Amino acid sequence: MKTQQEIFAVLTDILVEEFEIDQDDVALEANLYQDLDLDSIDAVDLVVKLREITGKKIDPEAFKQVRTVEDVVNEVSKLVTE
């Protein structure tokens, strides 16, 4: 999982499988909270799933600024390229 496209594909799978979000609703500009209807507990679960997949520790502080699917892709991309 190196490119932003690969990260987006994995993130889409997680959102569809784990959070029962319609795949058509998952877009880079989609807001996690308003458009995809995630709550703070879902956000924590998402961080845990991403940590399992990347094997990297995700700083909750960095993740607090995340609002859109694209923000998540960018954060994960930074992690996996460190």
C-alpha positions in Angstrom: 0.0 0.0 0.0 2.1 2.9 -1.3 0.1 5.1 -3.7 -2.7 7.3 -2.7 -4.9 5.3 -5.1 -4.1 2.1 -3.2 -4.7 3.7 0.1 -8.1 5.1 -1.1 -9.0 1.6 -2.3 -8.2 0.0 1.1 -10.0 2.8 2.9 -13.0 2.4 0.7 -13.1 -1.3 1.6 -12.9 -0.6 5.3 -15.7 2.0 5.1 -17.9 -0.3 3.1 -17.2 -3.5 5.1 -16.8 -2.2 8.6 -19.1 0.8 8.7 -21.7 -0.4 6.1 -21.3 2.8 4.0 -22.5 2.7 0.4 -19.5 2.5 -1.9 -21.0 5.2 -4.1 -20.9 7.6 -1.1 -17.1 7.2 -0.6 -15.3 9.9 -2.5 -12.2 11.9 -1.7 -14.2 15.0 -0.9 -16.7 13.2 1.3 -16.8 14.5 4.9 -16.4 11.6 7.3 -18.9 13.0 9.8 -21.5 14.9 7.7 -21.5 12.9 4.4 -20.6 9.4 5.7 -22.3 9.8 9.1 -19.4 8.5 11.2 -19.2 9.5 14.8 -16.2 9.9 17.1 -16.3 6.2 18.1 -16.3 5.2 14.4 -13.3 7.5 13.9 -11.4 5.6 16.7 -12.4 2.3 15.1 -11.1 3.5 11.8 -7.8 4.6 13.3 -7.4 1.1 14.8 -8.2 -0.6 11.5 -5.7 1.6 9.7 -3.1 0.8 12.3 -3.6 -2.9 11.8 -3.2 -2.5 8.0 -0.2 -0.2 8.0 1.5 -1.5 11.1 2.2 2.1 12.0 1.2 3.9 15.1 -1.3 6.7 14.3 -1.1 9.8 16.3 -4.6 10.6 17.5 -3.7 14.3 17.6 -2.9 14.2 13.9 -6.1 12.4 13.2 -8.2 15.1 15.0 -7.7 17.4 12.1 -9.0 14.9 9.6 -12.4 15.7 8.1 -12.6 14.2 4.6 -11.7 10.9 3.0 -8.9 12.7 1.3 -7.5 13.8 4.6 -7.4 10.2 5.8 -5.6 9.1 2.6 -3.1 11.9 3.0 -2.4 11.0 6.7 -1.9 7.3 5.9 0.2 8.2 2.9 2.5 10.2 5.2 2.7 7.3 7.6 3.6 4.6 5.1 6.2 6.8 3.3 8.1 7.7 6.6 
